[in-house]
């Protein structure tokens, strides 16, 4: 938004049009709250935009625009209140005007549904009503509303939660969800793309309108390419996932073909909504989909994003799959529109993630950190930094997952089940499932110098082949203790064959490592690499 303001101050009319479109909804909510009249509120917003345009040169700090513009909106509302004498034709009467366009009956039916929600929202106190309207009805981010209303984000979250709770007390959950659907979707043809079957199955039970597509991929594992659909890339990825995670190659290839067939028909929908979470599993999937859509002509299809990292009442939020159907039903309509800016940023993330040089991703994250934090992709920075920390470390050759696992064993976590719960909870930003984590355990127990031993599971290949595997005893070996003490390097003891996004490390050598102190990937000197 600051760029639009600066360009508009230089006389760029197109920049001001973009700025006007961005703040119009926010201004309307404040104006309607003061005037209680649709037409007057629209007039106030139009007059405020004109005044802002005429006086934009007097604004010394672009960052102060939201508060400055709100002051103009309020002043215009007071002006209209003083001269409010004329009678406005009721909306119902307007519907009877001869020559009304076809479809008026459907519009009236739609209005009857949405009036239920609007009436309930209007009855809330102003401190709950305005934030709720800005967030749910107009799709502004918490950061944008925070600046506009001069309220801390934490306070806004509390008010949104209180507003939802009061609405649920006034309406049955199903009715509230339906009203949100009509308000935001208008009965439109919709496609919801979600991250897993658990969420997909719940959404299909009437929580959302339209179709649900479960995107079955695991981009946090295996080889990553800028174009994963290219035949040789797809075949290599299928081969690696079968060898490392036990996913049948034929099943994987068939699944990819089917989901790509479905997504290629996205133009038949009025809106596509992406449902994702805060962790690497989801953020890498989101980055790929944004990269894919960035290469498409969208036509009249609108793209929206719902991406959350917490939920009221859940202390440790792991993902949408935790939520009950009733909890999920509060989310439709809370998504925000995404445009070319978000698509391009997501595409950059995916391309950097697929690059065999991890410094490309690290540099991109550093350069875009502020932009990411304030936008729709607010979780990307932490998720992809967590990915980079999976690289073998400079200190002892252990990535963050292996380091956390060995430390947990040293602290008394003595079974695979306890380790899985402890490590995945501690490293929740990675979003690891059991299949990924058992692969980590397998590598730590492999070779002639294993770092861990699992009772009765020598040279572990498939945990499903080991009776009572989850409750077997896990212990550190002498080699594991040496590595933890910094007296030995994991890569000197064990061969690795790992993919980290687009980077493939194999053997005893590692051209790239993670520097925990600097928080960056560093290149290993040739003299220190061994094969």
N, C-alpha and C positions, 0 to 999 in steps of 0.2 A: 504494500500500500504506500510506503514511503516513496518508492520510486515514482508512482503515479503522481503523488503530490508534488514532488520536485519537478517532474516534467510539466505538469499543469501550470506551475508557477512560471515556467519559461514560455507559456503560451500554447502548449500542446493540447488541443481540444480533444483529441482521441483519448489521451491520458485522463482528462477530466471526466469523459464519458465512462471510462472503466471505473474510476474512483466513485462516481455517482452511483453506478450499478451496485458497487460493493456496499456502500453505506445507506442506500435508500431504505432497505428493509429495517435496519436498525433505527433510522430516523422515524419511520412510520410507526413503529411500536411505541416510541416515546410520544409522538404527536397524538396517536389515537388514545393513549392512556390519559392525555390531558383534555382532549376535545370530545371523545366518545362519539365521533361522527366520521364515517369513512371518507366522505368527500372533503370535509374540512381538513382532515388529517393529510390527505393527498395534496391539497392545496398548500398546506403549511410546509410539507416536505419540498414541494416544487419551488416555493418562494425561498426556502432556506438554501436550497442548492444554488439558486440564482444569486442570492446574497453572498454565499461562499465563493462562487466563481468570480464575482466582482471584487471581492476583497482578499482573495487568496494571496496576493502579493504582500499583504501586511502581516501574514503569518510568518514569524521568524524561525520557529522550530517545527519542521514537518511532523515530528513525533507527537506534537501537541494537538494535531488536527482533530482527533476524535472528541476531546473535551471542548475544543473551540467550536466545532460544528454542532455539538449538542447544545451549546449555549445559544447558537443562532436558531436552532429548531425551537427551543423553548420560547425565545423572544417572538418568533413568528406565531406560535400558538397563542401567546398572550394577546398579540395584536388581533388575531381572528376572534378570540373570545370577546373582545371589547366590541366588535362590530357584527357579532352573530345575531342577525335579525331575520334573515330570509328563511323561508321554509323549504326544506329539501324534499323532493319527491321520494316517497318511500320505495324501497327496493321492490316490494311486492307489487306496487302499482306499476313500476317500470316494466315488470314482466308482462303486463297486459297491453303494453304499447303495440299498436298494429305494426306488422312487419318484423316482429321479433324473429331472430334467426332460428333455423331448425335445431332441434335438440334442447329447447328450453325446458321441456318436462324433465329431461335427465339432469339438467343443471339444478332445477328445483329440488329433485330427489337428493342430489349430492349435497345441496346446501342444508337440507333437513338433517342429514347425518352429521355434517361438520358443525352445525349450530349447537349440537349437544356438547361437543368438546369445547367450542368457543365460549359457550355460556358458563361451563364449569370453570374454565380458566379465568374468565372475566370476574368471577366471584371470589377469586383468590385475592389476598392482600397485594398491594402494589409491589412490595419487596419480593414476593414470590412470582407474581404475574409477569412482570417485565423480563426478568432473566429467563423464565420459562419460554416466553414467546420468542425472544431473541435466539435461544438455543434450539428449541424444538421446531418452531414454525419457520424460522428464517435461516437456520443452519450456520449461524455464526459460531466461531470457536470460543472456548472459554477465555483464551487470551485476549481476543478482540473485545468480548463483552467486558472483561475486567478493565481494560483501558477506557472503554466508553462510559462505563458506570462508576469508574473509580472504586472498584471493589476488589479485594484479594481473590484469587482463583479459589482458594479453600472455602471462602465465604460463599462464592457462587455455587460450588458443588453442594454445599449444605442446603442452600436455598432450592436448588433443582431437586434434590432428594426430598426435601420437605414438601415441595409442590407436587411431585409425583405421588407421594404418600397421601396427600389430601385428595388428589384426584381419584386415586384408587378407592378412597373411602366414600367418595360420592358416586362412583360408577362401578359396575361390574367390570372386572379386568377384560373380559372378552369385548364388551362394548367400547371400552377405552381404546383397545388395540384396533378395533374396526374403524373407529373414528379417526385415529391417527393414519390408518391406511388410506382412507378416503381423502383426508386432508393432504397428505404428502404424495400419494400415488394416484389419486383420482380415478381409481379403477383401471389404471394403465396396465399394459402388458409389461411384466417385470421378470427379470432373471436375477436370482440371488446366488452368488458364488460364495461358498463357504469352505472352511478348512478341514472338515472332518465329518464322518458319518453320524456321529452322536449329535452334533449341532444340526446337520441336515435333516435327520429324522424328526427332530423336535419341531423345526420350522415347517415341515411338511404337514404338521397336524393342525394347520389353520392359523398359525401365528403370523404368517405373511401371505400376501397375495402373490400370484405368479408362480413361476417354476423355480426349483432349487437345483443347482449344480454343485455337487461335492467335488472339489479339485483334489484329486488323490495324487499327491507328489510329496517328496521329502527332500527339498532342495538344500537342507542343512547337511546332507550326506551325499557321498558319491561325487563324480566329476561334474562340474558345472561349465556350460558353454554359453556364449552370447546368444547363439541360436541352438537351443537343445533339440529342436525338431529336425535339424539336418540329419540325414540317415546315418552317417558314420558316428555322429555324436550320440544319437539315440541308442544305437546298438552298443556302443562302449558303455554308456551309462547303464543300460539294462544288464550287461555282463557284470559290471562291478557291483551293482545293487544285489544281484543274485548271489555273487560270491561272498559279499560282506554282510548283508542283512537277510539273506534267505528269501528275497522276493523273487518268485519265478519270472524269468525273463519274458516268456511268452505272455504271461498274465500282465506284466508291466507294459509291454508294447501295445497290447490290445486296449488296455485302459487309457493309455496316452492317445491313441487314435480316436477313441470314442469321445473323450472330453474335448479334444481339439475339434472334432466334428461339431459338437454342440456349441462351443464358444464361437466358432466361425459364423454361426447364424445369429450373432448378437444384434444385428440391425433390425430383426423382426420385433425387438422389444423397445418399448419407450424408455425404459430405464434399466441399467444394470447396477446392482448394489453388491459391493465387495464387503464381506464380513470377516474381519481379522483381529488378531490380538497383538500383544506387545513383544512376543519372544522371537528368536531367530527363526524357528520353524515357520512362523507365520509371516514375519517381515521379509524373509527371502522369497516366499511364495507371492506376497503382495508386490514386491519389486519386480518379479518376473511378469506378473499380469499387467502391471503398469507399463512395463517395457513392451509387452505384446500389443496392448491397446494403443500405445504411442505410435506404433507402426501402421495403424489402421485408420481409415477414413470413417469417422463416427457417424456421419450423417445426422439424423435427428435423434439419435440415441443419447440419453444423458447418463453419465457415470456418477455414482455416489459411493461413499466409503463410510463404513462403520468400523472403527478401530478403537478398542478399549484396553486398558491395563489394570482396571480395578472395577469393583462393583460394591455398592453400599452393603455392609454387613458381612462381607467375605474378607477375612483378615489376610489370607494368603491366596491371592487370585492367580490361578494357573491358566484359565482360559474359559471360553464361552461354553465348553462342554460341562463345566461345573454347574452352570445355571439351570434352574428348573424351568419348566415351560412357562410358569407364571412370571418368573424373572425375565426370561427372554422376551415375553410379550410386552415388556415396558420399553424395549429397544427400537422397534419399528418406528420410523419417523425421526430418529435421532441422528441418522446419517447426514453427512454433509456432501455437497456437490464438489466434484473434483474436475479440474480443467486441464488445459494443455500444460500449465506450469507443473502440476503434480505429476502428470504423465512423464514429462521430460526429466524431472528429478528422480522419479522411480526408475526410469530407463538408465540414467547415469549410475545409480546404485547397483543395478543388475550388471551392467557392463563392467564396473569396477570389481564386483564380487566374482565375476567370471574370469577376470584377468589373472594370469599366472604370477604376476608381480603384486604381492599383497600391499605394497606401498601405494599403489594406485587407489585402493580402497581407503587406506589410512589418510592419504592426502585429501581425498574427496570429503571424507567425514570431517576433517579439520576445517576445510574451506566452507562447508555447508552446515556446520553445526548449528549456528544461530538460525538459519533459514529452516532447518529441519525442526528445531525445537518449537518454533512459532507457527508451524503449519499442520497439515493433515498427516504428515509422516513423522510425527513427534517421537515415535518409539524407535525409529530406524537407527539413530546414532548409537544408543545403548546396545541394541541387538547386534549390529554389525561389529561394534567394538568387542562384544563378548565373543563373536566368531573369531576375530583376530587373536584373541587371547587363547584360543585352542591350539595355536601353533606351538611346537616345541620351544621351551624357554631357553634363554641364554644361560640361566643359572644351573639347570640340571637336566634339560632335555624333556621335561614334563610339560604338557599343555595344561590348561586350567582344569580340564576334566580329570586327567590322570592325577594331577597334584591334589585335587580335592578328594579324590577316591583314596589315595594312599594316606592322606592325612586323616580321613574318616576312619580307616582301618586302625591306624595308630591310636586314635581316640576311643576305640572300643566298638566300632560298628563291625560286627563279625560275621554277617551273613549277606548274601547277595540282595535279599529283600531289604534289609536295613540300609545297605549302601545305596540302593536305588532311591529309596525314599529320602535319605539324607542329602545325597548329591544333587538330585534333580530339584529338591526344594531349595537348596543353597544356590544352585545355578539356574534358577527359574527363567532367567532371560534367554537361555538356550532353547527351552521348550523340548527337551529330550524325552522321547518315549522309551519304553522298555527295550525295544529292538535295537535302537541306537546304543543304549547303555550296555547291553549285554555284549555288544561288539567291543566296547572299551575294555570290559573285564576280560574278554577273550584275548585281546592283544597284550594285556598286562600279565596274563598267565602263560603266554606263549614262549617258545624257544627253550634253549638250554640254560638261559639265565633269567628266568621269570622274576618279576617284581612282586607278584602275589601267588599264593597257592590256594586253591579251592579243594577242600577234602573230597576225594573221589572223582575229581574232574580234571585229570591230567590232560594237557593239550586239548583244552576245551574247544569244541567246534560248534556244537549246537546244544544250548542249555536244555532244550526240550528232551534231549537224549539222556539226561542225567536225572535219575529219580530224586525227588525232594530237593532239587537244585536250589530253590529259593532259600532253603534253610540250612544249606551246607555251611561248614565252617570256613571262613576266609582269614588268612594270616599273611603278614608281611614276610618276605624271604630276606635273607641276608643282603642280597643285591638291592632289594627294595629299600632296606634300611640305609644302605650306603647312598643311594640316590637321594633319599629324603634328607640325609645329613650333608649333602653337597660334596660327598667324597667320590662320587661316580656320576657319569652322565648316562641317562637312559639310552640315548642313541648309540652309545658305544657298547651297550650291553644287548640291545635288542634291535633287530631289523624292523623297520616300519614300512608300511605301504598304505599311505593315507592321502585322501583328497581333502583339501581345505578350500572350498569354492573351486576356483580354476587352477589352484596350485596343487601339484602332485609331488609328494615327498616319498621316496622309497630307499630301501637299503639302510646303511648306517649314516648316510650323509644328509645334510639339511642346508640347502643354500639360503634358506630364510629361517629366522627364529624370532621369538617374541621377547622383547626386553621389558620385563615387568616394571622396572624402575622408570624407564622413559615412557612406557605405555605405547610403544610403537614396534612394528616389525623391523628387524635389522638384517642386513645381508651378511652371511658368514664368509670370512675370507677364504679364498681357495685353499690355502695351506691348512685350514682347520676342517676341511670337508674330507670324509672318507666314505668309500662305497662299500 
